[in-house]
Amino acid sequence: MKYVDTPCGKAVMPAAFEEEIERMTDDELIQKLIEDERKSPHGFIDPFKLQFVRDRGLYAEYIRARAKQ
């Protein structure tokens, strides 16, 4: 069970969602996060995916990829 900080406080990540994200490669995860953010009408960033980006040490890479697109 993984806890994630969200704008509304701590949330428990659903196990199935956690497994899905763990199967993603680093590039897939970054692209999915950027894609989801762009599709959101308010630029919402998924806190669960963002936590995995941070945990994998990919935050700087995510910011660079986001700036390029």
C-alpha positions in Angstrom: 0.0 0.0 0.0 1.4 3.4 -1.0 0.4 6.7 0.4 0.6 9.8 -1.8 0.4 13.5 -1.0 -2.5 15.1 -2.8 -3.9 18.7 -2.8 -6.6 17.3 -0.4 -4.2 15.5 2.0 -2.8 11.9 2.0 -4.5 9.3 -0.3 -4.0 5.6 -0.6 -3.1 4.5 -4.1 -5.3 1.6 -5.3 -3.3 -1.6 -5.7 -4.3 -2.2 -9.3 -3.3 1.4 -10.3 0.0 0.9 -8.5 0.7 -2.3 -10.5 -0.2 -0.6 -13.8 2.2 2.3 -13.1 5.0 -0.1 -12.0 4.8 -1.9 -15.3 5.4 1.3 -17.3 8.9 2.2 -18.5 10.3 5.6 -17.3 9.5 7.1 -20.7 6.0 5.8 -20.8 5.3 7.1 -17.3 6.6 10.6 -18.2 4.6 10.7 -21.4 1.4 9.5 -19.8 1.7 12.1 -17.0 2.2 14.9 -19.6 -0.6 13.5 -21.8 -3.0 13.3 -18.8 -2.1 16.8 -17.8 -2.8 18.2 -21.3 -6.1 16.4 -21.5 -7.3 17.8 -18.2 -9.4 21.0 -18.6 -7.6 22.5 -15.5 -4.1 21.1 -16.1 -4.5 18.6 -13.3 -1.4 16.5 -12.5 -2.2 13.0 -11.4 -0.6 12.8 -7.9 -0.2 9.0 -8.1 1.8 9.2 -11.3 3.7 12.2 -10.1 4.8 10.3 -7.0 6.2 7.5 -9.1 8.1 10.0 -11.2 9.6 11.4 -8.0 10.3 7.9 -6.5 12.1 6.9 -9.7 14.2 10.1 -9.6 12.7 11.3 -12.9 11.3 14.7 -11.9 14.0 16.7 -13.7 13.6 14.6 -16.8 9.8 15.1 -16.6 10.2 18.9 -16.4 12.5 18.9 -19.4 10.1 16.7 -21.4 7.2 18.9 -20.4 9.0 22.1 -21.5 9.8 20.6 -24.9 6.2 19.8 -25.7 
